[in-house]
């Protein structure tokens, strides 16, 4: 019995997950080459200027003569323009591919259907929309950045079963278990920037670095992740970050967002840069800040911050997705809340859809994203 198009597309999607470690600003695309119901090769997007998923997959075929007449499954429409690499459609046509199955059309105006047109004009059968909803979620950060100027904003939070994130004293290490903390490392590696606030820097002296550990990433993923550590960013209106703060040190670059007129210490490492952002009545203009990250090519923005910054993002409706790790512990009524946003009525509160809930060690990871009203 032959495998379905959906089966092969999900393998392509799994390959695309591996690209998230280094593909930005390009989308994290996955691709598989199949012939006679047999997997010939798998590929995924490489860093800017290096092969896209389709070219990488074709290059992995052991015997290149097998490619002629094969079917390619790819999570995003192949590009048809020349950027830092040649068009992927040219590689597919030259290889003699007979059929291309696509999950999502590319909204990039440089492509936007022209890749499909080029393939069909060359006599290649094209099927689109296979596993489109699933692939669209995987590529949401890229799609959002093209549409609104900044990528997907995901807030990671560890909390107790009674919804608290730290004791009244500020003690929070560790609410969740080893397995949950290892899972967070995979999310860090798969993000394009890790954003925190000055409150977390001063309270925890967080480093926000990557730590290879046992999780869904394999040894090859970790080798690639550590070669390109995820940049960090700090929201620090008045430039209170000390030059000795751990978040300013290490292999990853750090951007500190401040208000006009604020100045960082002169002895910060050379890997640290300051970015001035306009202010509002409640602090830095967070949307302008996110837009700047979008201009740098960040498709996936991971927020690891305290109640103040998370509350400001929630109040402004800027959170697309939550990763909530709930530990089986009660911290009590005087413990610190998840965030400090306030709403006058239930109707005004932001609604989310629960996408998944998974047991990670002794903790539960709940994934929520913005609810789309019908």
N, C-alpha and C positions, 0 to 999 in steps of 0.2 A: 504493500500500500504506500503510495507516494505521500510525502509530507506536503502540508498546505502552504500557501503563500504566507499565511499568518505565522506559521512555525518559523519559516526562514526569516521573516521580518523581525521577529522577536530576537533571533540571534544577532541580527544587524543592530537592533536597539541595545543589546547587551554590549556589543562592541563599541557603540557610541558612548556608553557610560565611561569607558576607559579613556575616551578623548577629553573628558571634562577636566582632567588634571592639567592639561596644557594647551588646549585649543584656542582659548580666547585671544583676540576678539572674534575669531571664527566660531561658527556653531560646532558643537560636539556631535559630529555625524558618524554613524556606523554603517558598514557595508559588508555583505557577504557575496561570494561568487559561487554559483551552484550550476551543476550540469548533470543531467540524468539522475536527478534526485540525490546527488552526492556533493557534499561541501568541498569546494576546491580551496578556498582561502577566505580569510577574514581581514578586514582593515578598518582603520578609524583615523579621524583627522589628526594631523601632526601640527606642531607649532607653525606660526605664521612664516610663510616662505617655503615650507616643506610640504610634502604630499598631502592632498585631501584624501578622504576615506576611499573613494573609488580607485584612485591611482595606487594608493597603498595596498588595497586588496588585490588588484591585478598583479602587482609586483610580488606578491606572496605566493602566487600559483607556482607550484613546483615545475610543471611543464607548460610553458607559455602557449604551446599549440593547443592545449585543452581549452583555452579561453574562447576560441571561436565557437559560436553557437550556444554559449552559456547564458544563464540568466543572472543578472545583478539585482540584489535587493539593497536599497539604500534608504536611509531614514529621511533624507532631504533631497529635493530636486537637484540634480547635478548642475554645477555652475557652467555658464556659457560665455563668460567674459574672461579677459586676460587681466589678472591682477599681479600678484607676486608669483603666481604659478599659472601655467597654461589652463585653458578650459577643460574641465573634467569630461564634458561631452565629447571632446576630440579624442580623449584616451579611450572612451567606451566605443566610439565608432571605429577607431583604428584597430582595436583589439578584436573586432568582429563579434561583439556582443549581440545576441539575437533578441533579448527581451530585458527590459528594465522595469522593476517594480519599485514604486516610490510611495513612501508614507505621507510626506507633506510637501506641498509646493513651497518654494522659497519666496518669502515676501520681499526680499531684497530687490529694489527696483532694477538693479543690474541683471537680475535673473528673471524672477516673476513670470514664469511660464515659458520663457525663451529657451530654457534648457530642454524642456519637454518638446517644444516645437522643433528644435534642432535634431533631436533623436528620432522623432517620427518622420521628419523629412529625409533622414538617412535610411528609412525602412526598418527601423527598430520598433518592435512592439512595446508600448508603454502602458502600464497599469498603475493608476495612482489611487491614493486613499486607503491603502492596506495598513491597518493598525494606526490610523491617523490620529485618533484621540490620545492614545498612549504616547506616541512619538511627539505629539504637540506638547504634552506635559514635559517630556524630557528636554525639549528645545525651547521651553517657555521663556527662559532668561534671554536668549538671543532674540526671539520674536518680540518680547516686551521692549528690549533696548531699541530695536528698529522702529517700533511704533511710538514710544513715548520718550525715548532718549536715555533711559537707564534700565538696567536689568532687573531680574527677579530678586526681591528683598526677602530673605528667609531669616527669621529670628529663632535662634536656638536657646532653649531655656530648660534648666533643671529645677524641678520643684518637688515639694513634699505632696503627700496625698491631700493635704488641706490647703494647697495652693500657695505655699510660701517658698521663698527662694533663699532665705538666710535667717539665722537667728537674729534677735533684736540687736545683739552685739556686733553683727556683721559676719559671724562665723558661718561658712558655707562649704568648707572642704572636709569631707565630701558628702553631698546629699545622695548622689547616685553611685552605683557600683562601678567596678572596673570595666565590665563589659560595655556599659553605656558610655563611659568616657572614651573607650576605644572606638566605639561607633562614631563619636563626634570627630575623632581624628580623620576618619574617611570623608566626612562632610567638609572639614577644613581643606583637605587636599583637593577636593573636587570643586572648590569655590575659587573665584577669581580675586576676591579680597575679603578680609575679615575685619569687620568694623566694630569698634568698642567706644566707650565714653571715658572721660577723664575720671569719673567716679569710680569705675572699675579699676582703672590704672592705679589710682591712689589707694583704694581699699585692698586690692589683691596683688598689686604689682604683677599683673598677668603678662606673660610673654607672647601668647597666641602663636606659638611655633608648631611645626608639625613633628609628630613623634611616631615613627613606624611601629605598628603593633598589629596584633591579630584581629583582623576585621574583614570586611568584604573586599578589600584591596589585596592583591597578591604581591609577590616580591618585585615583579617587574613594574607594577603600578607605583610601588613605594620608591623604587629607584628613580623613576621619572619624576615623581612628586618632590623628592628631596633635591633633585637637580634644579628644580624650578619652584622653590618654596613660595607659598601663597603670600602676597603682600598684605600688610596690615594698615589700618587707618584708625586714627583717634579723633573723636569729636571733643575739642578742647577750646572752648570759646575764648578764655583768657590766657591761653598758653601756660598752664600750670604744670605741664609735664616736665619732670626733672630729667636732666641729661643721663642720669643713672637708671631710669626706668627700663625694665627688662623689655618692654614692647618696642623700644628704640634700638635694641641690640639683636645680634644674631644675623643669619644669612639673608633673611627676608627684608625687603624695603618697607619703610613706614612713612605714611603721609599723616601729618597733623593738621587738622582743620581748625582754624582760629578766626576770630573776628578781626576786622581791620584795626591796625594799630598795635595788636598783640605781637610779642616777639618771643621766640623760643630761645633757650640758653645758647650761647655762642659755641659751646663745646659739645653739641649733639653730634652723633656719628654722621659721616658723609652720606650714608644710606638713608638718612632722614630728610624729608622735604616738608616745607610748610605751604599750605594752600589757604589763602584768605577767602572767606565766604561772607556774604552779606548777612546781617542779623535781622531778626524779627522781634516782636515783643517777648517771645518765649525763648530766645536764644538764636543759635545759628539757623539759617534757612536750610532745613534738611533736604528739601526738594532740590535746591540748587547744588547742594553737596552731592546728592545722588546723581544729578545730571553730569557733574564733573567726573564722577566714577564711570558713568556711561561713556563719556568722551574718551576715557582711557581704555575702553573696550571691555569693561567688566560686565559679563553676562549674568554671573551668579554672585550676589552680595550676601555674605553670611554675617549676621549680627550676633555678637556675643557681648551683651552689655547688661547693665543694671536697670533698676526700675525707672530711673529718670529718663534715660535715652529711649528705652523701649516704650515707655509711656508716651513720649513725645511723638515717636513714629506711629504708635497706635492711634493717638489722638488725631493725627493728621491723615490717617487712612493710608499710610505708606507701606504697610506690611502685606506682602503677597502670600507668604507661607510661614507656618510655625512648625518647629520641631520641638515638641514638649516631652521631656523625659520625666516621668512621674515615678518617684521612689515610694516604697511602702513605709513611710514614716510620717509622723505628725509633729510639726514644729511649734504649734500653739498660736494663740490669738495675737501675741505681741511680736511674732516673727515678721520678717519683711515681706511685702507683697510682690507679686510678679511684675507689676508695672504701676505707674502713677497716673494713668489716663483717667479722666472722669467723664461721665455721661449723665445728662439730666434725666434721661428716661431709657427704658429698655429698648424702645424703638430706635434711639440714636446709637445704641451700642453696635459695634461692628460684628457682623455675622460671618462665620466661616463654615466650610464643609469639611467634615472629617474624611480624609482620603484613606488613611490606614491606621492601624494600631497593632504594634508588634511587641512581643516580649523580648527584651534585651537583658539577659541575665535575670536579675530580680526586679528590674524596672520595666515600665511600659513606655514605649515611644509612640506618641500620638502625632500624626502629620495632618495639619489642617491647611487649607488654602482659601482664599477669598471666595465667598459664596456668590455665585452668579444668579441673579434673580431671573426667573422665567418671564 
